[in-house]
C-alpha cells in the first residue's frame, strides 16, 4: 500500500518520511557542497575535498588501494555520513530492524556492475551516526542495491523501511 509522502525541509536539504515508517535520505551535489563548507571551516588548512561525488566509490576503486589509503577513504566517507545523519536530525534514532535500499544515480551512462557499489562505508557511517543500531543480519533484514542514470542530478538515495 502506498502512502503520501510528507517532505520536511531542513536547512535547504530534505528527507521524506512516509506514514509506514520509511525514511528517504538523498545525497546529491548540494549536500556535498554544504558538507565541504562545514569541512573546510573545521579544517581550514586542508585544500582537497574529502568526497568527490555523491555516490559510493566502486569496489574497483577502493579494493586495490593500499590499506592506509583505503582506511583514509573509509574514514572520510564515514565522517561525511555521520555529519549527514546529524544534519538531517536523525542522530541516535537507533533503528533496531529495517530493510534498506541504496539507489545510485550516476552522471553518465557508462556501464557499471551494480555489485561494485556495495554501500559498506555508508552503512558504517549510519551506524556511527546512530541512525541504525548495527549493520549485521540481525538488524538489517534486507539490503537492495539499484543503479540509474541522471545527468542533471547524480545522487544516492537511501531508503530505510523500519
N, C-alpha and C positions, 0 to 999 in steps of 0.2 A: 504494500500500500504506500503510495507517495503522499507526502505531506508538504504543505507550502513551506518555503524557506523564509526564515527571518534573517535579514542581513544586519549585522551590528557593526557600525562604523567605529573604529578605534584609531585615532590619530592618523587618518589617511589610509590605513590598511583595514582589511576586513576578514572576518571569517564567518561562515554560515553555520548557524545552529538549527537543526531540524527538531521537530517535536518528538521524533523517535530516537533521541539521544545520539545524534550524529554531529560530529564537528568536521568542518572542511577548512583546512588551512591552505593558503595559497602563497607560494614563494615565487615572486617574479622580480624583474629588474628594479622596480620601485622599492621593494622590500630590501633588496641588496644595497641600493643607494642609501637608504636610511641606516642600514647596518654599518655601511662604510663611514658615514658621518659619525656614528657612535664610536666605531673602532678607532678612527683617526683622532677623535677628541680624547679618547682614553690612552692611545699610544701615538703622541704627536711626532715622534722621531721616525716612525715607520712610514714607508713610501708605497709599498706594494699592497694592493688589495688582497685580503685573505681569501675571498671567494670570488671566482671569476665568472660564474654563470649560475643561473637559478635551477640547475638540475644536478643530481648526484653524479659525482665523477664515475666514469666507467671502470669496471674491474680491470680492463685492459690498461688503463692509465695507472691506477694505484697498486695493482698487484706486482708490477715489475719494478716498483720503486725500492730503493734501499730502505731498510727498516726505519732509520731515523726520519727520512723524508715521508714515509707512509704514516708514521706516528704524528708528525707535524701536520700533515693534511687532515688526518682524523681529528686532531685536537682543534684545528681551525673550524672545521665543519661542526663539531660538537659545540664549541663556544657560540657559533652562529645560531644553531638550533636552540640552545638554552636561552640566548637573547630573544629569539623569535617567540618562543613559548611565553617568556615574561612579557614581551611587547604585546602579545595577544591577550594578556590577562589570564593565562591558563596555568601558571606556575603552581605546582603542588596540587593539581586536580586529582592525581592519584587514581587514574582509571585502572581498575583491577582486571577486567576481562574485556577484550574487544576484538574486532576484526578490522584490518587496515587495508586500504587501497592507496597505492602510490601511482600517480599518473605523471609521467614526464613528457612535456611538450617541448620538442626540440625546435630550433630556429630553422634548420634545413631538413630536407627530405632524405638525407644520406641514410642508407640502410644501417640500422642498429639492432643488435641482438638484445632482446628485452631482458634476458637474464644477466647481461653485463651491467645492468643498472640496479643491482640489489642495494636497497637503501640502508645498508649496515651503519654508516656513520650518522645518518639522520635518526635512526632508531636509538642509537646511543645517546644522542642529544635529547630526544624526547624523554628518555628515562632520567637523565641527569637534570632536566628541567622540571621533573616531577609530573609531567602530563600523564605518563603511563607508569605503572609500578615497576614493570620489568618487560624485557623483550623476549622472554623464553616462551616455550609452548604452553605453559600453564596460564599465561596471561594474554598471549596473542593467539586467538583461536584460528585465524586465517590471515594470510598475507597475499595480496593480489598486486601484481605489477602490470602496468599498462603503459604504452607509449603512444604519442601522437605527434602532430606537426602543427606549429603555429608560428609563422614567420614574424608576425607583428608582436606577439607576446609569448616568448618562450617562458616556461614556468614549470613548477612542480606543484601538484595538488595532492594533499594528504587528507584522506577521508577516514575518519575513525568512527566506527559504529560500536557503541557500548551499551 
